[in-house]
Amino acid sequence: TYIKVTQKDHHGRLMDKNRTGLQKCKRDPEYNTTFAYDASSKHFLDCTFHFTVVKVKGMGKNKELLGGFSLGKQCSGDNEREHWSETIRLPNQAMVRWHALAPRDEPDMQY
């Protein structure tokens, strides 16, 4: 499994994308990966970051989207909204927080 991070502007257009390394054969993988973005950009406040957990099956050809969450202009929940507010309030500080995954079939979830 790995985590895919996409940054989209307020129109939903892709601005940037990143991902963690692949965690193989782990029941509860931990991803200690840091993603850095320019919070001083004038577009930063209007964008949304989508975090998606992807399970890789077989030789990497088949991928299953397990769930995800969103931070930014279009947060996926109260915890995410609080995290985003903290990020804006403290732009030069690293943020570490756990998030519950929305099911992959939830209508508001953008992968």
N, C-alpha and C positions, 0 to 999 in steps of 0.2 A: 504494500500500500504506500501511497504518498499523498501529500497535500499539494493541490494546485491553487495558486493565488493569481487572480486576474484583477486588474485595475481598469475600471470603465469610467468614461466621462458621463456627464448628466444626460447625454443622448443614448447611452448604452454602447458607445463605440469603445473598442479595446484600446487602452493606452499602454499597458505593460502586462507582462505575465512572468511568473516565477513558479518554482516548485521545489519541494524538499527532495532529499535523496530517497531512494526506494528502501523500504523496510520489509525484508523478506521473512516469512515464517514466524511472525510474532503475533501473539494473541492481542496484546495491548501495546502497540508500538508508541514510542515517544519520539517526537521530532524536535530536537533542540536546534532549530534553524532560525537565524535572524534575517529579517527582510527590512531593508532601509529604504525609505522614500523621502523625497524632498517636501517637507511640510510647509516650506515657505512659498511654494508655488501657488500662484493665484488660482489654479485649477484644483488644488488639493481639496478644498472644502466642498467642491461640487462633485467629487468623484465617489465611487463605491468600490470597495474591495470585496471580492467574492472568494471564499475559502471552500474548497471542495475536496472531500476525501475520496480517493480513487483506489479501488482494489484491482490489482493486475492479476489476471488468470493465465495459466499456461506459460507460453513463451513470450508474453507481453503483447500479444495481438488482441486479446479480449480484455476489455476494461469495464468495470462496473462502478457506477457512481453510487457511493454509500450514503452521502448526505453532505450538508455544508451549512455555512452561515455567511452573513454579509455585514461589513462595517462601512460606515460612511454616510453619504447622503440618504441612501435607502437601507437602513439597518434592518436586520431580520428579527430583532426582538429587544426587550428592555435591557438585558445584560450587554448586548452589542451596542446599543445606543449609549449606555453608560461608559463603556470602553472607548467609544469614539469621542465622547465629550472629554474624557480624560486625556486622550491623545491630542486633541485640539488645545486643551488647557495647558498641557505640559509637552510641547512639541519636541524638545531635545532630550526626552527621557524615554528609555526603553520600556515597553509595556509588555507585561506577561500576564495572561489570563486564560482560564479554561472557558470553553464555550460548548454548549450542547449543539448537536447537529440536528438540523431540520431534515426530515425524511426527503429522499430524492424526488418523491412525487408531489411534494407540497407546491401549490400553484405559484407562490411568490418567490420560490427558490430559483435563482438564475445560475446555471452551471457554466 
